[in-house]
Amino acid sequence: MSLRTPPLGGTHADRGAKLTEFGGWEMPVEFDSIRTEHTAVRESVGKFDVSHMGEIEVSGPDATALMDRLTTNDVTALEAGDAQYAAITDEDGVMLDDTVVYRLPEGSDAEYLFVPNAGHDAETHDRWVEYADRWDLDVTVENATESYGMIAVQGPEAIDLLGGLCDSPGSVSRFTVEPRSVAGVACLLARTGYTGEDGVELLFDAADSRAVWSALECQPCGLGARDTLRLEAGFLLSGQDFDPETNPRNPYEAGIGFAVDLGTAFVGRDALAAVAETGPEEELVGFRLAERGIARHGYEIRADGAPVGTVTSGTMSPTLGEAIGLGYVPVEFADPGTEIGVVVRSETKPAVVEELPFY
């Protein structure tokens, strides 16, 4: 099966980007080096093509009801222009994906836009349509992924850079979205991101991708730096830190219980209410290796001389200069300061559980 390509695919190839498969898309993993791109975002500003993320539009009289019943947070609390982080769970409370829900500004074609992770757009669209039919809701659900371009501009100088291209980007508050014209292109400017830095995510007509990308004169960044940045910030990666098939987890295990509102009647609510009452048996923790080595996905975590868990994400942190990682362990080993071990190439390396985020 051929890979999907973003609207900027040719631009990235011309720039000499190293490309990789991710979520069924061919995307740039790095342009110069992961360290160069990572440092640019931490110290100044970088731009990411994130057009591989899904975009699902929902409109109609029952749009709010459908969104509220298929995501774990309280969608009814959103006013026009608000954004919200949430999980998508099945009847057992297992996370199928995590997402950001935007209630679009007045005058938009749809009432809601939400962003599933790469490669999840078709299945998520079908899930929304299936439940809308099951519940006899009056809604229109459109998979608009191919229609959108999406660029993240991240770093302490991101707003200053955008200030030369559009009106008052700094007036857009955290986790809100407003319309802006960026370099003459109509955009939705969302004060959101996946790096632990200030910045925005721009959504626009896919045909305008090259114009927006070219106008943003800063370091281009690939998925490699996006991964090291999000890991330092303690953000989940769908399909790696949780997966409904290979690593089924609920939001309380994954550390995003703050995105669950048990006062709403979403799919999986009853199962998660039971977990909230008893507490999860395992929790996702951050850890830092005390010796040289890198904890890779799938490596064994040990405590008291016995296997207790598995690494889900790990890297050498460019910012901290030390090896960090995420993994699930029983709650008795989850407190910060707990000494654990990670098996790296048959050798158990000492590590210490650390409070997230690392950065």
N, C-alpha and C positions, 0 to 999 in steps of 0.2 A: 504494500500500500504506500503510495507516495506521500511525502510529508507536506503539510500545509506551510505556506510561506507568508510572512507578514508583508504589508504594502511596501515596507522599506527593505525588503530582501535584497534587491539589486543594489541599493545604496550601501548596505553593509558589505556585500561582496566586493564592490568597487573600493571600499575603504580598507580592504584586506582583513576583515574580521575573521577570526576563527569561529566556525559554525558548529553547532551540535544539535542533536535531536532532543526535544523536550516537550512532553505532553502531546506528541504527534506533530509538532512544529519544528521547522528548521530555524534556529535562532542563534544570534551571536553569543558565544560564551566569553570571548574577550576581544578587545580591539588592540590594546597595547600590552598590558599585563594586568592581572587581577590586582596586584598590589598598587599599581599606578592608579587604577580606576577606583579602588576602595579608598585610597588616600584622598583622591580628589573629592569624593563625597563627604568624607569626614572633615576635611579642612576647607573646602571651597564649594564646588558644585559639579555635578555630573548629570548626564541624561541617559535614560534607559528606554529602549523600545520594548514596551510591554503589550504590544498588540496581540500577543498570543493568549492573553487573558480573555475569558468569555464576557460577553455583554448580552444580557437578557432584559428585554423591555416588557413591562407589564402595565396594562391600562384597562379602563372600564370601571363600571360601578362597584364591582366586588374586588378590585385590585388590592386594596388594603387588607381585606379579609383573607385573601389567598396568601399574600406575603406574610401575614402574621401567623398563619397556621403551618407554614412550611419553613420558617426560620425561627431560631430559638429566642431571639430578642423581641422587645415590644415595639413592633412596627407602628402601632397606633400612636406612639409618642412622637413620631417624626412629623415635623412641619415641612412645608415646601423648602427645599434647599438644604435639608439635614441629611447626614449620612450616619450609618450605624454598622458596627461589626457584629457578625452573628455566625452561628454554625447551622448547617443543614443536617438533620438527624433522621434516622429511620425509626420505626416503631419501638425498637429496643434501646433507643437513645444513642446508637452508634453514629459517629460522625461520618457522613458521606463526603462533606466538603466544608470549608469555611468560606465566608464571603463578606463583601461590603455591600450594603443596601443603600442606594441613594433615592431619596424622595426628590424628584426633579423640580427645579424652579418652575414657577408659574409660567405658562405659555409653551412648555415643552410638549413634544408630540406624545410622549408617554408619561404616566404618573410616576412609575418606578423604573429604575435601572439597577440591576444587581450584577455583580461580577464574580462568576465562578472561576475556579482555577483552570489553567491551561488543559485543554482536552476534555473538560467536563461540560462544555456548553450544550452539546447535543443531548446527553443523558439528563442534564438538569432541565433543559427546556421540556423534554418529554415528561419528566416527573411533574412539572408545573401543569402541563396540559392534562395529564392523567388525573391529577387530584382536582383540578378545576371541573372536569367532566364528572368525576365521582361525586363531588359536592354540589353540582349544578350551579356553579358560580358564573356570573356574567363578566367575563374578562377576555382580554386579548393578550396572548403571550407570543412574543416574537424573539427568535434567536437572531440577534443583530450583530453577532461577532464579526462577520465578514464586512459589515458596513462601517465599522469604527476603526480608527487608528487610535492608539493610546501611547502616550509618552510620559514617563515619570521624570520630573526634574527635582533632584534631591541634594541637600547640603546646606550649610549655614549661609551660603550666598545665593541660594536658589531664588528667593523673593527679590533680591536686588537685580539679578539677571532678568527676571520676568518683568521688573519695573520698567525696563527699557523697551518692552515689547507689548505691554498691555496696560490698561488703566488699573491702578491701585490693587495689585494682587494681594498685598498685605492686609487688605480689609476683609479678605475671605477668612473666616475663622476656622480653627481646627475642626475637622469632621463636618464641614459644610461644603456645598458645591454651588457655584454661581456661573452665569454665562459671562464670557469675556471674548474679546477679539484679540488674538495673539498673532502678531505679524500679519494682520489682515484676514486671519482665518477664524471663523466662528467656532468657539470651543466651549466645553464645559470645564471649568477649572475647579478641581476638588482639592482641598487641603488635606490630603491623605498620602500615605506612603508606606514603604516596607523596608526602611533602612535604619530607623532610629534617629534620623535627622529631620529637620524641618524641610518642607518642600511641598510640591503639588503633583497631581496626576492630571494630565490634559486628555480629554476625549474629544474627537472631532471626526468629520467625514474622512473615510479612509483615503479618498482621492487627494486630500490635502496633506498627507503624511510627510512628503518630502519637503514641502514649504515650511511646515512647523519645525521639523528636525533641523533643517538648514539654518533657520533663524536662531536656534538655540546654540550660541557659540560657546560651547564648554566641552569638557571631556566626555566622549561617548563611552558608555559602560555596558558590559555584557552580563550574562547570567552568573558568571563566576563571582564577580564582585557583589552582585545582588545577593548571592547565597552567603558570602562571608559577612556582609553587612547585616542581613536579617538574623543570622545566627548570633552575632554579637548582641543584637537587640532582643534576642530570646523569642523571635517570632516563629510560628509553626510553618512547616512546609508540607502541604497536602501531598499525600502519596508517599511521604517519607517519615514524617513524625506521627502520622496516623494514616491508616488506609482501611477501608471497610472490609477488604478481603484478607490482606496479609498482616495487618496490625490494627484490628478494630478497637477503637477507643471512644470514650464519651468525653464531653467537654470538661468535666470535673477532673478526670484523669489527666487530660491534656493541658490543664492549667488555665482554661478560659471559661471558668464558671461565671465570671463577671458578664459574659455574653449570653447568659441563660436567664430568662424571666419566667419563673414558674407560675406567674399570674396570668400567663397566656396559654391558650389551648393548642399548642403546636404539636405536630407529629413527634412522638417520643417523649412528651412532657411527663407522663405518668412514670415511665421508666427512670427518667432523670430525677424526678421528685424522690423516688426511693433511694437513689444514690446520694442525693443531697442530705437525706435524713441519716443515713448510716455512715456516709463518707466513702470515698473510693478506697479500694484495697491497694492500688498502685498510683503513683503520681509521676508526671514528667518532671525531671530535675535537670538543672544545669550543673556541670562539673568542670573542673580545671585539672589537667594532669600536672603532677608534681615533678615529673621527669620528662626527658626528651622522648617524643613520640607523638603520633597523631591517632586519635580515636576515630575510626571510620564507621560508617553505617554498617550495622550487623555485628560489630564486635561485642564480645561478652563482657558484662559488668558483674563483678564479684564483690561480696561482702562477707566478712567472717570466714573467708576461705571457701565459700560456696557460690555458685552462679545465682544471681538474683535478678538479672535484667539484660537488656540489649541496647547498645548505642543506636540511636535513630539518626542523629546528625553530628558531625564533628569536623573540625578544621583547625589549622594554625591561625589564630587571630592576628591579622595584620596590625590592628590597633594596639593590642595588649602584648604581642610578641610571645604568647603562650598558647598551648593547645587547649581548646575548649570543646565541649560537646553537650548533647542532650540525650537523655535516655529515661526509660521507665524503670522504677524500682519500687518495691513494697514501701508503704508509708513509713515503716519503722526506720528506713534508711534515707528518708527524703529531707530531713532537716539540714539546713545549711551548716557546714562544718563537719558533717558526717564523713568519715574516711571510707573510701571504697577503692576498688581496683578495676582497671580496664585491661583486658587481655589484648596486647598488641604484638602480633607475630609470635605467638606462643609464650610471651613474657607478660606477667601481670604488672602493669605500671600503677603506682599509687596515684590516687586522685582524691579530690575533696569536693563534696557537694557545695554548690555556691548559689546564692540567691540570684534570681534573674531580674532584670537583664544583666549581662556581663558588662555592657557599655551603656 
